[in-house]
Amino acid sequence: MARLIFVTSICTLLLSACGGWVAYPLPTYPVLGTMPPSPVPIILSATPIVLTPVITTTGTTTQTSTPTNIASPTLTPSTTPTPTETAMATAIGMPILAADIVGCNTSLDITHQMGEVTNAYVTIRNSGSLEAANLCASLSASDEDRKHPDKILCISSLPAGYQVTLKLTVDTGFEEDTSIQVDVTTNEGATANVMEASCRAIGMPALNLNLVGVITPIP
């Protein structure tokens, strides 16, 4: 009994010193795996920079145009060498040639059994300082038929400063007005050409026919 009284006294003293019994809640611990959510982070975005690519276009602009039909002028071969032609011929060592059709007529060629033929008289001049070797002249006609033996005539040499008149013949149609052309060549590569639209408009040459084929000085 005395022990009970002693224990009771001790408990009373302790309770009076601590101000009585107060129930304090135990600290709450989170359940494993249920941690409180973290605050949402604030993301500071920099001002976006928009890069616009520079496009360089490389190409060729093609222009399309509608072609216009332009009539080409009719060119008549010149029989007189130009200063440029003369300078070029001299530089490369060629004779300087010029040709003129001085007469034209028709006749019957019974010898070669060709009927009517056209005769052209062409004067060829070498006005340069070099000889023309193996000079040949050829006659063509708009209504030419068979090849005449005198269609092409050649001479072995035409000296510088000289001229010659040749009679060329081609087989042509009966009583037709013929256009003619003469082409001249040499071994050196020198050329000359001349054409006439009408043989009848030319007529017989105003020269001594005995001089045809004879080489003479240029007047």
Steps between C-alpha positions, in 0.01 A plus 500: 500500500778737586658428158177588319474826682857583406454434132183702493673793661782491250257499205306789647813705533603427143161591357491828688846590368414434137169689502283198456462241226492649148464279195739603223446356155773289359672635188352378178736327263411462133413162364775346290448592134262792570743791525340841457525631146786731418407852401470558128827654380481833326667479161621829365499484118729732307348709225487267199723597209346423163762446232373573151713316245636711218419323176729579211360406166758419238381445149476632150196687390384369166318743282273356242417708200285426205714491186405743233540407140737747345560480131869461423627737235624352176874539478675550171864388494743786472754491218725768651721399794451710813800654680464236773505217245804653333690529830415140597601363162831684516569383854450131422669508158207476256425671171216752500231404246191671360258383231245669272253346251549729201279317249243221458319346203341174383588278206445148363763240582468240228851367562410369844135430407368722775270735311487847651780600735584815696840667458637732769807720460673566832800727558722398792758742645790438736551838665737378771874458508506118486450262209180290483588141410262256332213747480165337413163660420170306516164609349162400647149575368152493652369258233819305440459151354790279391858589587667688214875443434557879521315541830839522678813658350842530662824681431833403655587849625365853525784738593451787743368810324351302208154395385340246270155460341364146471198369309307243705206294370216302666212295358175691568129492407376614160414872484501542878636806676779357713664629817870416518785491753877470462730369776880539485759306702879464511756265652574756771138498617410840355141526374267735318138469387244702312138443391248658264123453512443513123720393211289693251551823694877473457529429127817458300823635650635833380852368447719351232413129497848424371628592847288228671742268681789745464675627814540878489608772748223655706422841343 
